[in-house]
Amino acid sequence: MICLRGLTLFLVASIAFGSGAHAAALTTPALTGPLTANPDPFTLDGGDFGNIYVTGAVSGLAMFQSNYSQAPGDTQSLIDLTNAQISVQKTDGLFQFYVQAGQYATPSLGLPYQRATTASAAFGAVPVAYAKIAPTDNFSIMAGKLPTLIGAEYTFSFQNINIERGLLWNQEPAISRGVQANYILGPLTFSLSLNDGAYSNKYNQLSGLIAYAVSSTDTITAAGSGVLGTVSNPFAPVANQSVYNLIWTHLDGPLLITPYIQYTHVPSIGAFPSTSSWSGAVLASYAFGTNWSLGARAEYIAQDGGFDPILYGHDSAAWSVTVTPTYQYKVFFARADFSYVNADGPSFFSSQGFPGPGFGRSGTNTDQERVMLEVGILF
């Protein structure tokens, strides 16, 4: 159980599709779909200690984009590694653990592309690692480098419907250091975490999640992360941001649909004025038989006042559309992303004589198209 929002989706999927022994054990790393994990992973017999599972992802991509930026490594076309990761975990007994290590890229809509050699520095060569104490099947405590409870998309490309993460994901914490308690009570799942939010190394964030399995096909999740105390540094707006979600997950046979809304707020800190934003997204996928599926995502985000460093300036807004056809045969997969982002706001900066936070070499272009092809294996 790497993340409670992943667990709620897994519970719905288990009821809808059934699950084998390995699938039930390996809910980590969580996969939204349509990609599915290897149902027969490599297993080490630990005797009285219990089984240890070894899984991983190896993948690469080719990308073409319009209006690329001046950021290092961001070019009109490129070939890069997206994942070269291995996961080792123990999933039963009082003491459990999870370790994920390797290199990774985190392509995201609306932001300059960072190659895996650069992106991997964000969370290090071991981006996720935690120990877990589970005295009962319904209660556990985790400590270490934990995936966030916030949002509907995960950090690594193979975990999501689309290759790239979306505009809403850009505002959310991805991985945080801290402790987390989890409790399951019938159809309800609770989680509470004290952590460093956007990897600030300041333990000033309190995150929580409540998920309710309304039926075998529907789950409603409320999640939030708030600031306990302010942090004053060059990354103060990100480190002090509060984020709140309301997510609905519907999984019925071949159809998965996840609409959600998000609100963020950054208090006034030093030279940074107060900033807030409202946004919404719909993620969906539909499986055409065993091997083929089609995924899509549509988003809109708008900022009110201030300056959000991960949007497009004062009172800016943006919307995006992404379509992702996917093919998977056993452990092999291939898929493509076709995405478009349109931003309203970069012209404010150019009118003041400054480079804009938008697209293109000058940062003043208002849109960007991308085409990506990703191939890999999930072993």
Buried (B, 14 or more C-beta within 10 A) or exposed (E): BBBBBBBBBBBBBBBBEEBEEBBEBBBBBBBBBBBBBBEEBEEEEEEEEBBBBEBBBBBBBBBBBBBBBEEEBBBEEBEBBBBBBBBBBBBEBEEBBBBBBBBBBBBBBBBBBBBBEBBBEBBEEEBBBBBBBBEEEEBBBBBBBBBBBBBBBBBBBBBBBBBBBBBBBBBBBBBBBBBBBBBBEEEEBBBBBBBBBBBBEBBBBBBBBBBBBBEEBBBBBEBBBBBEEBBEEEEBBBBBBBBBBBBBBBBEEEEBBBBBBBBBBBBEBEEBBEBBBBBBBBBBBBBEEEEEBBBBBBBBBBBBEBBBBBBBBBBBBBBBBBBBBBBBEEBEBBBBBBBBBBBBBBBBBBEEEEBBBBBBEBBBBBBBEBBBBBBBBBB
